[in-house]
Amino acid sequence: MERARLLLLLCFCMPWAAHLRAAEPSDSLVIAPGDFSLIGPHARQTVVVLRERAGRSLGAPHGEVTLMVDNPAILQIVDGVALPRANGSARITARVPTGEHAGLAATCQVQVTAFDQPFQWNFRNHVENVLTKGGCNSGACHGAAAGKNGFKLSLRAYDPERDYFTLTRQSFGRRIAPDDPGRSLLLTKPTGAIPHGGGVRFAVESRDYQVLAGWIASGAPAPADSDARLIRLELLPERALLRPGVTQQLITLAHYSDGRREDVTQWAKYTAADASVAEVNETGLVHVMGHGEGAVSAWFGSQVAIASITSPFESTVDASVFASAPRRNFIDDMVLEKLAELRIPPSPPASDAEFLRRAFLDTMGVLPTPDETRAFLADSAADKRDRLVESLLARPEYVDYWTYKWSDLLLVSSEKLPVPAMWAYHNWIRNRVAAGAPWDQFAREVITAQGNTLENGAANFFVLHEEPLDTAETISVAFLGMSINCARCHNHPLEKWTNDQYYAMANLLARVRVKSAAGEGARMVFSSSDGDLIQPATGKAQPPCPLDAEPMTADDPRDRRLVLADWVTSPENPYFSRAIVNRIWANYFGVGLVEAVDDLRLTNPASNAPLHQALAQYLKEQHFDTRALMRLILQSATYQRASAPVESNEVDRKFYSRYYPKRLMAEVMLDAFGQVTGTPGKFANYPPDWRALQLPDSKVANYFLKTFGRPDRVTTCECERTAEPTMVQALHIANGDSLNARLQAADSRIAQQLAAGLDHGQIVDELYLAALCRTPTDIERQSLVAQLNAAPAEERRLAIEDLYWSVLSSKEFLFNH
């Protein structure tokens, strides 16, 4: 049997670390993409030989790999690409003849059909993708809103019919020349044969040229309803474990509605989510840059696929470190599994004082009192942390805190609402939080709200968002954690959502009406029995349909919002549960499983996707009880880890080897100043003892809150709130009245302590317990007491004020840790 042999020098895969230098018994060799078919004379398939263990690619074997084709008359491999030569079947065999992986082998079967049949390039599935890969229809070129030099294509080929008309009918048909394809502007400009503002996009001998020229020569057939549609994209290897310096070629496969699978590696567009871990070039070649875990995305024809790249850190961590680490629930199991994979050791458990302060601030936004701290630290019961968690979830401050959080999300503000309506909206949220309403019920009541806005506060959502497009986008961000805004004008460039899907979703909200009602600031929200949203690109309405569901029929009498609410809140909707899980997780850990918190794109995967999915499933099993999710998080050993790093986990910022310190949000910080100094803030037209977290309106004037990042509640986006430090903030802490006026107040805690005759040691102790939730160390106490004792009698109060200021301006106070 004649054999064609190809030696692939896989120099792009560098040696593994010492602990992986010998091929383990579980290692196997695979040929990606496995068995495949080549249909037609122009079909091709990229072939990559990989070492695999437990379903994860370990990259190419070291050294040489021998590829053999048992029937070269049927199939040949040229530069890692399988090309058909005749109808029939062939087998590819890969072997590692020498080196540490010697003896590993793999085979795959190839079937070639229709090689001798007429072939025609398809405008929708081939021509458009050549133009997209070349950047011809990008926003910087002919895909711009106004096009370029009189030539406009739809952005990233979202409208093939219009593009076909533009290419074949406009400009007197000069863009294509079926009788002499080589004279077509579609070929002469991108190859540089005549001047082209976009430069050379491909060569005459390239496959791109072959596709365009072949399509023109065959008469430039138009896109047809019978064309196969792209239904799924696949990126291989899907999971890879590689070390820095290694390169890995990816394979992108397009799956079509007629059952065909095509290699589109050459035409896909690639991006890397974290360039510090991995970069990818335009051909799909990944270069591992550093340690950690990142994702590479492939985009083709409005479909997206991702592959994860894991590069463990070089630290040597004994397996016993992970085996012996505390575990309270499945969160700990899944986090420790990820840490072990990356060789990142976990920090030890936080002290009782650290946990107490952390849990109070993350759950209620307030500090424990000195008496609460003393009682907790003195409690020796093994279950005291669990009992603390239960008490926090039942306190009124919990209701204040989460009412404020969800008011941020739903944009409660008198900026666009009359004050009575703003109060009704706020009170509705507060009542639902206090009642422990499940999150699916909460979301449903918002989406379907109707009636008088003073009587049903949730109806104010539709006063704020009267336009169907705005409402659809806001619901998507608030309850699904993702932005569909890009699909308003064209198919989403980073997701699978199309312009058609966008307008079908928005059409579910097209019949919501708002009119005046009796009462100051009142409006009436109701659903009309008619009305549709026209899609500008088509001039007609899309059948109303949620993003991933079946469309409503024309004679369906239901309120369309009920259909939308059913889909949004369904346990089968993966976006809904994952979105609220991510928001709550980010509140407790400071870093979401997906960052940014409301950017749950497929191309922006979670740092621990199995954990994200497991938490979403848990929430569904708990009937969307958010308190149950918070309890699970608070009780986990992961949440209860110390924030101080240990050797080899200092660089971790997203795998939860430790608790990540985070600056107190503006309202919590201001309230904490008032709590520690004994002088609560004063807000115009509100009771004197109200805390910032109890304010219903983001328009309440307060310089401190504005300076430290309080959101305006104009846009549903976590980005509205900022924790970025500024020079203005530092100056205000040092010289502003938000802190200094409280220290100098006649009724402050300092004045009370002096009046009660507390000695300097007691004052230091009380301050540390109130602000830091711990007692001072012996050294701290001795030093501070000595400084206070040294102050002249007439400056005693000033010295104590300075002590308070130094503690309340310290990182230990200003951060939750």
CORLIN-V728347 format. One record per residue. N is the residue number from 0. PHI is phi in radians with two decimals (* if undefined). OMEGA is omega in whole degrees, 0 to 359 (999 if undefined). NEAR is the number of other ideal C-beta (glycine too) atoms within 12 Angstrom. Layout:
N|PHI|OMEGA|NEAR ; N|PHI|OMEGA|NEAR
//
This chain:
0|*|180|12 ; 1|-1.25|180|12 ; 2|-2.25|173|21 ; 3|-1.79|183|26 ; 4|-2.02|178|21 ; 5|-2.24|176|28 ; 6|-1.63|177|20 ; 7|-1.71|177|32 ; 8|-1.47|187|17 ; 9|-1.46|183|32 ; 10|-1.26|183|17 ; 11|-1.37|179|24 ; 12|-1.97|182|37 ; 13|-1.40|182|23 ; 14|-1.06|175|25 ; 15|-1.28|174|30 ; 16|-1.11|188|23 ; 17|-0.97|185|11 ; 18|-1.28|178|17 ; 19|-2.08|188|25 ; 20|-1.26|179|16 ; 21|-1.76|178|17 ; 22|-1.15|182|24 ; 23|-1.39|181|18 ; 24|-0.98|183|9 ; 25|-1.40|180|15 ; 26|-1.20|175|31 ; 27|-2.44|177|27 ; 28|-1.84|178|35 ; 29|-2.32|173|33 ; 30|-1.89|178|42 ; 31|-1.53|16|39 ; 32|-1.72|186|36 ; 33|1.51|178|25 ; 34|-1.06|180|22 ; 35|-2.64|178|34 ; 36|-2.08|174|31 ; 37|-2.07|185|40 ; 38|-1.95|178|28 ; 39|1.68|186|25 ; 40|-1.24|183|23 ; 41|-1.79|179|27 ; 42|-1.21|178|33 ; 43|-2.71|178|35 ; 44|-2.60|173|41 ; 45|-1.16|182|35 ; 46|-2.15|180|41 ; 47|-2.30|178|46 ; 48|-1.69|186|49 ; 49|-2.28|168|43 ; 50|-1.62|187|42 ; 51|-2.34|175|32 ; 52|-2.50|178|25 ; 53|0.91|176|14 ; 54|1.39|181|16 ; 55|-2.09|179|25 ; 56|-1.24|175|38 ; 57|-1.88|182|38 ; 58|1.51|182|43 ; 59|-1.30|174|42 ; 60|-1.06|180|42 ; 61|-1.32|175|31 ; 62|1.51|186|26 ; 63|-1.53|172|24 ; 64|-2.21|179|41 ; 65|-1.67|175|30 ; 66|-1.85|181|42 ; 67|-2.19|174|31 ; 68|-1.89|187|36 ; 69|-1.34|181|23 ; 70|-2.48|184|26 ; 71|-1.15|175|27 ; 72|-1.26|180|20 ; 73|-1.70|189|28 ; 74|-2.53|173|39 ; 75|-2.30|177|30 ; 76|-2.02|181|37 ; 77|-2.17|179|20 ; 78|0.92|176|16 ; 79|1.35|180|33 ; 80|-2.12|178|26 ; 81|-1.46|183|40 ; 82|-2.16|180|30 ; 83|-1.35|177|37 ; 84|-2.19|178|25 ; 85|-2.97|176|22 ; 86|-1.14|179|24 ; 87|2.46|181|24 ; 88|-2.15|179|23 ; 89|-2.60|178|38 ; 90|-2.10|174|28 ; 91|-1.79|177|45 ; 92|-2.13|177|31 ; 93|-2.00|178|37 ; 94|-2.38|173|29 ; 95|-1.87|187|32 ; 96|-1.37|186|22 ; 97|-2.46|175|16 ; 98|1.54|187|23 ; 99|-1.19|179|20 ; 100|-1.88|181|37 ; 101|-0.98|178|20 ; 102|1.76|178|17 ; 103|-1.23|181|35 ; 104|-2.62|178|26 ; 105|-2.69|176|32 ; 106|-2.35|170|23 ; 107|-2.54|183|33 ; 108|-1.80|181|25 ; 109|-2.17|177|38 ; 110|-2.05|178|27 ; 111|-1.89|179|33 ; 112|-2.33|176|22 ; 113|0.98|180|21 ; 114|-1.15|183|24 ; 115|-1.71|181|15 ; 116|-1.70|177|15 ; 117|-1.02|182|12 ; 118|-2.16|180|23 ; 119|-2.39|177|25 ; 120|-1.21|184|35 ; 121|-1.71|183|35 ; 122|-1.08|184|36 ; 123|-1.15|190|34 ; 124|-1.71|180|37 ; 125|-2.18|184|41 ; 126|-1.05|182|44 ; 127|-1.03|182|42 ; 128|-1.32|172|40 ; 129|-1.13|180|41 ; 130|-1.15|179|42 ; 131|-1.19|181|39 ; 132|-1.09|179|37 ; 133|-1.33|179|39 ; 134|1.40|184|29 ; 135|-1.11|182|42 ; 136|-1.87|177|39 ; 137|-1.38|180|25 ; 138|-1.13|180|23 ; 139|-1.52|183|16 ; 140|-2.22|186|29 ; 141|-1.29|175|38 ; 142|-1.50|177|34 ; 143|-1.09|184|23 ; 144|-0.97|181|15 ; 145|-1.78|183|14 ; 146|1.21|177|25 ; 147|-2.38|176|22 ; 148|0.91|177|16 ; 149|1.39|181|16 ; 150|-2.07|182|28 ; 151|-2.16|174|25 ; 152|-1.98|176|39 ; 153|-1.21|184|35 ; 154|-1.05|180|37 ; 155|0.90|170|41 ; 156|1.13|181|44 ; 157|-1.33|180|33 ; 158|-2.29|184|30 ; 159|-1.05|182|37 ; 160|-1.11|179|23 ; 161|-1.18|179|28 ; 162|-1.10|180|38 ; 163|-1.09|178|30 ; 164|-1.07|181|22 ; 165|-1.06|184|31 ; 166|-1.31|189|40 ; 167|-1.83|186|30 ; 168|-2.02|181|17 ; 169|-1.33|177|22 ; 170|0.95|177|20 ; 171|1.02|177|11 ; 172|1.25|184|20 ; 173|-1.27|186|20 ; 174|-1.30|175|33 ; 175|-2.34|180|37 ; 176|-2.33|184|24 ; 177|-0.99|180|22 ; 178|-1.27|179|13 ; 179|-2.57|187|13 ; 180|-0.91|183|28 ; 181|-1.11|180|22 ; 182|-1.52|183|22 ; 183|-1.14|175|32 ; 184|-1.03|179|32 ; 185|-1.07|179|46 ; 186|-1.94|185|40 ; 187|-1.25|180|27 ; 188|-1.28|183|33 ; 189|-1.19|176|36 ; 190|-1.62|178|30 ; 191|1.45|179|18 ; 192|-1.16|171|20 ; 193|-2.25|185|17 ; 194|-0.94|183|14 ; 195|-2.49|182|25 ; 196|-1.06|180|19 ; 197|-1.53|180|26 ; 198|1.33|180|15 ; 199|-1.36|181|22 ; 200|-1.79|176|32 ; 201|-2.82|184|32 ; 202|-1.63|180|16 ; 203|-1.08|182|20 ; 204|-1.51|184|10 ; 205|-1.40|176|21 ; 206|-1.19|178|28 ; 207|-1.03|178|32 ; 208|-1.08|181|32 ; 209|-1.03|181|27 ; 210|-1.12|183|36 ; 211|-1.14|180|41 ; 212|-1.14|179|34 ; 213|-1.12|179|31 ; 214|-1.12|180|38 ; 215|-1.12|183|34 ; 216|-1.11|180|26 ; 217|-1.47|177|22 ; 218|1.75|179|17 ; 219|0.89|181|31 ; 220|-1.09|184|25 ; 221|-1.43|172|25 ; 222|-1.13|184|29 ; 223|-2.24|177|16 ; 224|-1.07|182|11 ; 225|-1.41|179|13 ; 226|-1.01|172|26 ; 227|-1.10|180|23 ; 228|-1.86|176|24 ; 229|-1.20|182|38 ; 230|-1.99|183|20 ; 231|-2.81|175|26 ; 232|-2.07|181|39 ; 233|-2.26|181|32 ; 234|-2.14|183|46 ; 235|-2.16|353|38 ; 236|-1.25|184|40 ; 237|-1.23|180|31 ; 238|-2.37|182|30 ; 239|-2.30|178|43 ; 240|-1.99|189|35 ; 241|-2.38|178|44 ; 242|-1.85|180|35 ; 243|-0.96|181|28 ; 244|1.71|181|23 ; 245|-1.38|170|36 ; 246|-2.02|181|29 ; 247|-2.50|176|44 ; 248|-1.39|176|40 ; 249|-1.66|175|48 ; 250|-2.12|178|46 ; 251|-1.98|183|45 ; 252|-2.06|177|37 ; 253|-1.79|179|39 ; 254|-1.83|185|26 ; 255|-1.90|184|26 ; 256|-1.15|179|17 ; 257|-1.58|177|17 ; 258|1.63|180|13 ; 259|-1.26|172|27 ; 260|-2.24|183|30 ; 261|-2.06|173|39 ; 262|-1.40|179|39 ; 263|-2.07|180|43 ; 264|-0.92|183|40 ; 265|-1.19|189|37 ; 266|-1.82|178|38 ; 267|-1.28|174|41 ; 268|-1.85|188|38 ; 269|-2.14|174|37 ; 270|-2.46|177|32 ; 271|-1.95|182|35 ; 272|-1.31|182|34 ; 273|-2.41|184|30 ; 274|-1.15|177|19 ; 275|-1.27|178|21 ; 276|-1.74|182|34 ; 277|-2.63|172|40 ; 278|-2.04|179|26 ; 279|-2.43|180|37 ; 280|-1.68|187|20 ; 281|-1.24|179|23 ; 282|-1.68|181|25 ; 283|1.55|177|40 ; 284|-1.58|182|26 ; 285|-1.58|175|46 ; 286|-2.10|181|32 ; 287|-1.33|188|35 ; 288|-1.74|184|24 ; 289|-2.88|185|27 ; 290|-1.46|179|32 ; 291|2.23|179|37 ; 292|-2.42|180|39 ; 293|-2.44|180|36 ; 294|-2.23|173|37 ; 295|-2.03|182|46 ; 296|-1.95|171|37 ; 297|-2.03|179|41 ; 298|-2.11|180|38 ; 299|-2.69|174|40 ; 300|0.95|180|42 ; 301|1.19|172|40 ; 302|-2.07|184|37 ; 303|-2.28|172|36 ; 304|-2.41|180|38 ; 305|-2.24|173|39 ; 306|-2.28|180|43 ; 307|-1.70|179|40 ; 308|-2.07|179|45 ; 309|-1.97|178|42 ; 310|-2.27|184|36 ; 311|-1.04|176|34 ; 312|-1.21|187|30 ; 313|-1.47|180|22 ; 314|-1.13|176|24 ; 315|-1.75|182|16 ; 316|-2.09|180|28 ; 317|-1.12|181|15 ; 318|-1.03|181|17 ; 319|-1.14|178|10 ; 320|-1.05|180|25 ; 321|-1.38|181|26 ; 322|-1.14|184|16 ; 323|-1.63|181|15 ; 324|-1.14|181|33 ; 325|-1.03|178|27 ; 326|-2.38|179|23 ; 327|-1.96|180|26 ; 328|-2.78|187|27 ; 329|-1.15|175|25 ; 330|-0.98|183|37 ; 331|-1.16|179|32 ; 332|-1.05|186|24 ; 333|-1.35|176|31 ; 334|-1.19|181|45 ; 335|-1.15|176|35 ; 336|-1.09|178|26 ; 337|-1.16|180|34 ; 338|-1.10|179|41 ; 339|-1.12|180|28 ; 340|-1.09|182|28 ; 341|-1.57|182|38 ; 342|1.03|175|34 ; 343|-1.98|181|41 ; 344|-1.30|177|32 ; 345|-1.41|172|41 ; 346|-1.29|179|36 ; 347|-1.27|179|23 ; 348|-1.08|175|26 ; 349|-1.23|175|31 ; 350|-1.20|178|26 ; 351|-1.04|181|28 ; 352|-1.12|179|31 ; 353|-1.11|181|35 ; 354|-1.11|181|38 ; 355|-1.02|181|41 ; 356|-1.10|181|43 ; 357|-1.06|184|44 ; 358|-1.17|177|45 ; 359|-1.05|184|36 ; 360|-1.20|183|40 ; 361|-1.31|184|42 ; 362|-1.71|186|40 ; 363|-2.23|180|41 ; 364|1.29|178|36 ; 365|-2.28|176|40 ; 366|-1.58|171|39 ; 367|-1.20|176|36 ; 368|-1.32|176|23 ; 369|-0.95|179|31 ; 370|-1.16|178|14 ; 371|-1.12|179|28 ; 372|-1.15|179|32 ; 373|-1.01|183|22 ; 374|-1.12|182|21 ; 375|-1.19|181|32 ; 376|-1.18|180|26 ; 377|-1.44|182|15 ; 378|-1.27|182|19 ; 379|-1.81|182|10 ; 380|-1.21|183|13 ; 381|-1.18|184|8 ; 382|-1.73|188|13 ; 383|-1.16|179|20 ; 384|-1.21|178|32 ; 385|-1.12|179|23 ; 386|-1.16|176|21 ; 387|-1.10|180|33 ; 388|-1.00|180|35 ; 389|-1.07|181|21 ; 390|-1.19|180|26 ; 391|-1.12|183|38 ; 392|-1.24|182|33 ; 393|-1.87|186|19 ; 394|-1.53|179|24 ; 395|-1.11|178|21 ; 396|-1.12|175|32 ; 397|-1.06|179|33 ; 398|-1.10|177|31 ; 399|-1.01|187|31 ; 400|-1.11|185|35 ; 401|-1.36|170|38 ; 402|-1.08|179|37 ; 403|-1.12|180|40 ; 404|-1.06|182|37 ; 405|-1.31|173|39 ; 406|-1.21|171|40 ; 407|-1.03|184|40 ; 408|-1.11|185|40 ; 409|-1.73|170|45 ; 410|1.13|177|36 ; 411|-1.28|183|43 ; 412|-2.92|175|33 ; 413|-1.45|176|28 ; 414|-1.06|181|20 ; 415|-2.13|179|28 ; 416|-2.00|170|35 ; 417|-1.05|185|26 ; 418|-0.97|178|24 ; 419|-1.05|179|26 ; 420|-1.19|177|40 ; 421|-1.04|178|35 ; 422|-1.11|180|29 ; 423|-1.10|179|36 ; 424|-1.11|180|45 ; 425|-1.06|182|36 ; 426|-1.16|176|26 ; 427|-1.10|179|35 ; 428|-1.05|181|36 ; 429|-1.06|179|33 ; 430|-1.11|180|21 ; 431|-1.22|177|32 ; 432|-1.16|181|32 ; 433|-1.09|180|22 ; 434|-1.39|181|18 ; 435|1.21|181|23 ; 436|-1.03|175|28 ; 437|-1.01|185|27 ; 438|-1.12|178|40 ; 439|-1.18|177|32 ; 440|-1.18|178|23 ; 441|-0.99|182|37 ; 442|-1.14|180|40 ; 443|-1.05|181|28 ; 444|-1.14|176|31 ; 445|-1.24|187|42 ; 446|-1.16|183|42 ; 447|-1.82|186|33 ; 448|-1.03|177|41 ; 449|-2.68|179|32 ; 450|1.73|181|27 ; 451|-1.19|186|28 ; 452|-1.23|176|38 ; 453|-1.49|180|30 ; 454|-1.61|176|24 ; 455|-2.10|186|30 ; 456|-1.00|182|39 ; 457|-1.09|181|40 ; 458|-1.12|178|39 ; 459|-1.14|174|46 ; 460|-0.97|183|45 ; 461|-1.48|170|40 ; 462|-1.29|178|42 ; 463|-1.22|185|37 ; 464|-2.24|183|34 ; 465|-1.44|180|22 ; 466|-1.47|181|19 ; 467|-0.98|181|37 ; 468|-1.14|179|29 ; 469|-1.09|181|29 ; 470|-1.13|180|37 ; 471|-1.08|180|44 ; 472|-1.15|181|31 ; 473|-1.20|177|35 ; 474|-1.06|181|45 ; 475|-1.11|180|47 ; 476|-1.27|186|34 ; 477|-1.16|189|39 ; 478|-1.95|178|44 ; 479|-2.03|176|40 ; 480|1.20|182|43 ; 481|-2.54|179|43 ; 482|-1.74|175|35 ; 483|-1.93|187|42 ; 484|-0.96|184|29 ; 485|-1.06|182|27 ; 486|-1.32|177|36 ; 487|-1.09|184|31 ; 488|-1.84|185|26 ; 489|-2.86|176|37 ; 490|-1.01|183|37 ; 491|-1.09|183|32 ; 492|-1.31|184|35 ; 493|-2.10|182|30 ; 494|-2.44|183|36 ; 495|-1.50|186|32 ; 496|-1.24|181|37 ; 497|-1.77|176|38 ; 498|-1.08|177|33 ; 499|-1.10|180|30 ; 500|-1.12|180|34 ; 501|-1.03|183|39 ; 502|-1.28|174|38 ; 503|-1.18|177|38 ; 504|-1.14|182|45 ; 505|-1.12|180|42 ; 506|-1.15|174|35 ; 507|-1.14|184|45 ; 508|-1.95|187|44 ; 509|-1.25|184|34 ; 510|-1.77|176|32 ; 511|-1.29|180|37 ; 512|-2.19|177|25 ; 513|-2.27|178|31 ; 514|-2.40|180|20 ; 515|-1.17|179|16 ; 516|-2.49|179|27 ; 517|-1.21|179|13 ; 518|1.99|182|17 ; 519|-1.09|178|17 ; 520|1.35|184|24 ; 521|-1.49|172|28 ; 522|-2.32|179|37 ; 523|-2.01|179|26 ; 524|-1.86|180|39 ; 525|-2.66|178|24 ; 526|-1.88|177|29 ; 527|-1.42|179|19 ; 528|-1.58|179|14 ; 529|-2.53|180|12 ; 530|2.00|178|19 ; 531|-2.42|179|25 ; 532|-1.68|181|31 ; 533|-1.48|177|17 ; 534|-1.48|185|30 ; 535|-0.98|185|19 ; 536|-1.18|183|24 ; 537|-1.98|183|19 ; 538|1.30|178|10 ; 539|-2.48|182|15 ; 540|-1.54|171|28 ; 541|-1.39|174|32 ; 542|-0.99|183|28 ; 543|-1.03|187|37 ; 544|-2.83|171|29 ; 545|-1.08|188|41 ; 546|-0.97|183|37 ; 547|-2.15|182|25 ; 548|-2.73|177|22 ; 549|-1.45|181|15 ; 550|-1.24|174|24 ; 551|-1.25|175|30 ; 552|-1.39|185|13 ; 553|-1.11|183|12 ; 554|-1.71|180|7 ; 555|-1.23|185|17 ; 556|-1.47|186|14 ; 557|-1.20|169|19 ; 558|-1.06|185|27 ; 559|-1.06|180|40 ; 560|-1.16|176|42 ; 561|-1.14|177|26 ; 562|-1.12|178|33 ; 563|-1.10|180|42 ; 564|-1.11|178|31 ; 565|-1.02|182|26 ; 566|-1.25|183|36 ; 567|-1.00|188|44 ; 568|-1.63|182|36 ; 569|-1.12|174|24 ; 570|-1.04|179|24 ; 571|-1.45|179|18 ; 572|-1.49|184|30 ; 573|-1.19|184|27 ; 574|-1.28|187|39 ; 575|-1.10|183|41 ; 576|-1.20|180|40 ; 577|-1.16|182|41 ; 578|-1.14|182|44 ; 579|-1.27|174|45 ; 580|-1.02|182|43 ; 581|-1.14|179|42 ; 582|-1.11|182|42 ; 583|-1.22|177|40 ; 584|-1.04|180|43 ; 585|-1.11|178|34 ; 586|-1.06|184|39 ; 587|-1.50|184|39 ; 588|-1.85|181|42 ; 589|1.41|179|30 ; 590|-2.35|180|29 ; 591|-1.25|171|36 ; 592|-1.04|170|43 ; 593|-2.09|177|37 ; 594|-2.12|0|29 ; 595|-1.23|189|23 ; 596|-1.05|181|37 ; 597|-1.84|179|37 ; 598|-2.31|183|33 ; 599|-1.47|175|39 ; 600|-1.36|172|35 ; 601|-1.03|181|32 ; 602|-1.43|178|32 ; 603|-2.26|189|32 ; 604|-1.22|179|37 ; 605|-1.18|177|40 ; 606|-1.18|174|38 ; 607|-2.47|186|38 ; 608|-1.07|178|28 ; 609|-1.06|178|23 ; 610|-1.15|178|39 ; 611|-1.01|180|37 ; 612|-1.17|180|23 ; 613|-1.15|178|29 ; 614|-1.17|178|42 ; 615|-1.11|178|36 ; 616|-1.15|178|23 ; 617|-1.05|181|33 ; 618|-1.08|178|37 ; 619|-1.12|179|28 ; 620|-1.14|178|17 ; 621|-1.59|178|25 ; 622|1.00|176|20 ; 623|1.07|175|34 ; 624|-1.41|184|26 ; 625|-1.17|177|38 ; 626|-1.10|178|31 ; 627|-1.10|178|27 ; 628|-1.14|179|38 ; 629|-1.09|179|38 ; 630|-1.06|180|33 ; 631|-1.04|180|34 ; 632|-1.14|183|42 ; 633|-1.08|182|40 ; 634|-1.43|183|31 ; 635|-1.22|174|40 ; 636|-1.16|178|36 ; 637|-1.08|178|42 ; 638|-1.17|185|42 ; 639|-1.54|175|40 ; 640|-1.31|175|39 ; 641|-1.17|176|28 ; 642|-1.49|180|33 ; 643|-1.18|180|22 ; 644|-1.29|170|23 ; 645|-1.96|180|23 ; 646|-0.98|176|18 ; 647|1.50|170|25 ; 648|-2.12|181|32 ; 649|-1.08|186|18 ; 650|-1.50|182|24 ; 651|-1.22|178|34 ; 652|-2.23|184|25 ; 653|-2.64|181|35 ; 654|-1.95|170|38 ; 655|1.16|172|43 ; 656|-1.29|179|45 ; 657|-2.73|175|39 ; 658|-1.42|183|42 ; 659|-1.63|179|33 ; 660|-1.01|178|29 ; 661|-2.46|181|26 ; 662|-1.16|177|28 ; 663|-1.06|177|38 ; 664|-1.22|192|35 ; 665|-0.92|184|37 ; 666|-1.16|180|39 ; 667|-1.17|180|42 ; 668|-1.11|180|42 ; 669|-1.11|177|45 ; 670|-1.12|180|40 ; 671|-1.16|174|45 ; 672|-0.98|181|45 ; 673|-1.15|181|37 ; 674|-1.16|184|38 ; 675|-1.26|182|39 ; 676|-1.48|181|38 ; 677|1.34|181|28 ; 678|-2.25|180|31 ; 679|-1.08|181|28 ; 680|-1.23|178|37 ; 681|-2.12|181|25 ; 682|-2.08|184|28 ; 683|-0.96|176|14 ; 684|1.25|176|16 ; 685|-2.18|180|20 ; 686|-0.96|186|13 ; 687|-1.16|182|14 ; 688|-1.72|181|16 ; 689|-1.29|175|24 ; 690|-1.57|179|35 ; 691|-1.05|181|39 ; 692|-1.26|177|40 ; 693|-1.69|181|31 ; 694|-1.22|180|38 ; 695|-1.46|195|38 ; 696|-2.12|178|36 ; 697|-1.29|179|36 ; 698|-1.52|177|27 ; 699|-1.05|185|34 ; 700|-1.23|176|18 ; 701|-2.83|185|30 ; 702|-1.08|182|21 ; 703|-1.08|182|36 ; 704|-1.08|179|34 ; 705|-1.13|183|25 ; 706|-1.18|185|24 ; 707|-1.72|165|36 ; 708|1.75|175|29 ; 709|-1.03|180|33 ; 710|-1.27|179|32 ; 711|-1.42|183|25 ; 712|1.03|176|33 ; 713|-1.86|182|21 ; 714|-2.21|178|28 ; 715|-1.35|182|41 ; 716|-2.83|177|27 ; 717|-1.06|182|32 ; 718|-1.18|178|21 ; 719|-1.14|178|25 ; 720|-1.58|181|34 ; 721|-2.23|176|20 ; 722|-2.03|180|26 ; 723|-1.19|179|14 ; 724|-1.26|178|18 ; 725|-2.36|177|16 ; 726|-1.12|179|11 ; 727|-1.09|178|18 ; 728|-1.09|180|29 ; 729|-1.06|180|15 ; 730|-1.15|181|17 ; 731|-1.20|176|28 ; 732|-1.09|184|31 ; 733|-1.29|190|17 ; 734|-2.14|185|15 ; 735|-1.30|184|24 ; 736|-1.56|181|21 ; 737|-1.04|177|35 ; 738|-1.83|186|38 ; 739|-1.10|180|26 ; 740|-1.13|178|24 ; 741|-1.19|179|33 ; 742|-1.14|185|36 ; 743|-1.59|184|21 ; 744|-1.10|182|25 ; 745|-1.17|181|16 ; 746|-1.88|182|20 ; 747|-1.26|177|30 ; 748|-1.06|178|35 ; 749|-1.07|179|35 ; 750|-1.08|180|23 ; 751|-1.14|180|20 ; 752|-1.16|179|31 ; 753|-1.16|179|24 ; 754|-1.15|180|14 ; 755|-1.42|177|13 ; 756|1.36|178|10 ; 757|-1.17|176|22 ; 758|-1.42|186|18 ; 759|-1.12|178|28 ; 760|-1.10|179|23 ; 761|-1.15|179|23 ; 762|-1.09|178|36 ; 763|-1.09|181|37 ; 764|-1.04|183|28 ; 765|-1.13|179|35 ; 766|-1.10|181|42 ; 767|-1.11|179|36 ; 768|-1.16|182|32 ; 769|-1.26|187|38 ; 770|-1.66|188|40 ; 771|-1.92|178|38 ; 772|1.07|175|42 ; 773|-2.66|173|34 ; 774|-1.51|179|26 ; 775|-1.21|173|29 ; 776|-1.20|180|15 ; 777|-1.01|181|13 ; 778|-1.15|178|11 ; 779|-1.04|183|24 ; 780|-1.11|181|25 ; 781|-1.08|182|16 ; 782|-1.14|184|19 ; 783|-1.24|178|30 ; 784|-1.11|180|27 ; 785|-1.10|179|17 ; 786|-1.16|178|21 ; 787|-1.18|179|34 ; 788|-1.12|183|20 ; 789|-1.38|181|14 ; 790|-1.28|175|20 ; 791|-1.01|184|11 ; 792|-0.99|182|12 ; 793|-1.24|180|8 ; 794|-1.95|184|14 ; 795|-1.06|182|23 ; 796|-1.10|179|25 ; 797|-1.06|178|20 ; 798|-1.13|179|28 ; 799|-1.20|176|36 ; 800|-1.05|178|31 ; 801|-1.09|177|24 ; 802|-1.08|178|38 ; 803|-1.02|182|39 ; 804|-1.05|182|30 ; 805|-1.12|179|28 ; 806|-1.28|185|34 ; 807|-1.33|175|38 ; 808|-1.84|182|30 ; 809|-1.44|177|20 ; 810|-1.07|181|19 ; 811|-1.06|178|26 ; 812|-1.49|188|35 ; 813|-1.30|180|32 ; 814|-2.02|169|27 ; 815|-1.60|186|40 ; 816|-2.50|999|33
//
